[in-house]
Amino acid sequence: LTSSQTLFQSPEEGWQLYTSAQAPDGKCICTAVIPAQSTCSRDGRSRELRQLMEKVQNVSQSMEVLELRTYRDLQYVRSMETLMRSLDARLRGADGSLSAKSFQELKDRMTELLPLSSVLEQYKADTRTIVRLREEVRNLSGSLAAIQEEMGAYGYEDLQQRVMALEARLHACAQKLGCGKLTGVSNPITVRAMGSRFGSWMTDTMAPSADSRVWYMDGYYKGRRVLEFRTLGDFIKGQNFIQHLLPQPWAGTGHVVYNGSLFYNKYQSNVVVKYHFRSRSVLVQRSLPGAGYNNTFPYSWGGFSDMDFMVDENGLWAVYTTNQNAGNIVVSRLDPHTLEVTRSWDTGYPKRSAGEAFMICGVLYVTNSHLAGAKVYFAYFTNTSSYEYTDVPFHNQYSHISMLDYNPRERALYTWNNGHQVLYNVTLFHVISTAGDP
C-alpha cells in the first residue's frame, strides 16, 4: 500500500484479511491490513541514518556557499593577474635607479595589490576547508554505505522472520476461521463450451485436493445421465470419463456433489435424492416438507429450478420456497446422512425475482438477474437471521446463467452460462481480533 492511495483503510483494531484464489495455479492470495497501532517506530539505526543524512546535507550546502565565494575571489585574482605581470616586468627591467615619479607609481600599484594578499590568505584557508570537507564527506559516505549495508542485512532477516510469522498466522487463521464476507467476484474463466443452454457441472466439495474429478449434467429436466471426468483437464478435453445412469430423473440444475454423493431434486416431486457414486445406488431420499416443485417457485429463468442444493464451509443446504412463505426464499440446513431439515430461515426475498443464489460461510447471496448486468444484490446471514442489500457486480459474459454454485474447497463459483462452463474466483473479507492469541 502507498501513502498516496491506499486500497484499504488501516483498521484501528484487528487484522483485516482479503483472501481470493486468483493466482493462475489456484493458490489463495491474501491481502493483510495491519492495525494502525501496530505501526513500527523508527529504531536506533534509522535515527543514526537520518542524522547522518542531515549532516551530509548541511555539508553539501556549506560546500555550495564556499564554491560561490571562491569563484568570486577567483575572478578578482584573475583581474589582477595582468597588473602583477606588468609590475614584475618593470621591476626586472629596472637598472637600480628609479625616479621619484616612477617610485610613486610603483608605490601606488603596490597599494592596489595590497588587498590581494588577504584574498590569497583566504584562498589558502578555503583550500584547507575544502580539503577537510571532502575528507568528511568521504568518511560520511563510507559510514552511510556501512550502515545501509548493515540495515539492509538486518532488514532482510527481519523481513524474512516477519513473513514466516505472517504466513504461520494466516495459515492458522485460515484453518481456524476460513470464512469471510463476499466483497468481490473475479472476471469469468471459461473452462469449456459444451452441452445445451441449461445444465450443471461441479466438483466434490469434500474431496481431498488430489481428487479433481468433475461431474457434468446436461439439461434441466428428465435427465438421468451423469458424466464423471477423471480430472478438470480431462473435462476440458472431453476424455477419460465414465457414465452414471440415475434411477430417477432430475429436475432443475441445483445439484451438488458432497462427500462422494450426488444430491438432487427428483423430477416432478419435492423429494431430495442422495445417490452414491461408488456403489451406484440411492442411499436415502426424503421429501422436503412444503417445498414447491415443478416450476411453482423457480428462479427468474425458470427451468424447474424450484429446489437448489448447496454446500459451503458449514455443510449441506437446500434453498427453495413454500406456499406458507408466500414464495419467499427459504434456507434450510440438511443432515447429509438422513436429509432431515435441522433448521430453516425465511429470508423474505421473493424467489421468482432472484436470478440465482449460492451459500458462502452460512450466508446466502442472491443475484438480481440471470441475464447481462446481473450483480450480487442481497445477502442473508443465517448466524444472525438478518439481511442486507449488496452491490457486488460480476461479468455475465454469455448473458444467461442457469446454475451458480460455490465450492468452499476451491473458493470459486461454478457457473453454467448459456452452454459454457465458467469459473469465478471470489474475494472474502475477514476481520481477525488481535485481543486473543497471536
Protein Blocks (a to p, Z undefined) as FASTA:
>chain_A
ZZklcfbdcdfbdcddddddfbfnlpacddddddfklpccddfklmmmmmmmmmmmmmmm
mmmmmmmmmmmmmmmmmmmmmmmmmmmmmmmmpghiacfklmmmmmmmmmmmmmmmmmmm
mmmmmmmmmmmmmmmmmmmmmmmmmmmmmmmmmmmmmmmmmmmmmmmmmmmmmmmnopac
dfbdcddddfbdgdjfbdcddddfkbcfklccdcddedjehiabdcddfblklmmnopai
addddfbdcehjlbcceehiacdddehiabdcdddfklopafbdcddehiaeehlagcfk
lnopmbccdddfkbccdddddfklnopacdddddfklopafbdcdehpafklpfbdcdee
hiacddfbfbehiacfbdcdfklopacddddddddfkopafbdcddfklopadddeehia
cdddddddddddfklcZZ
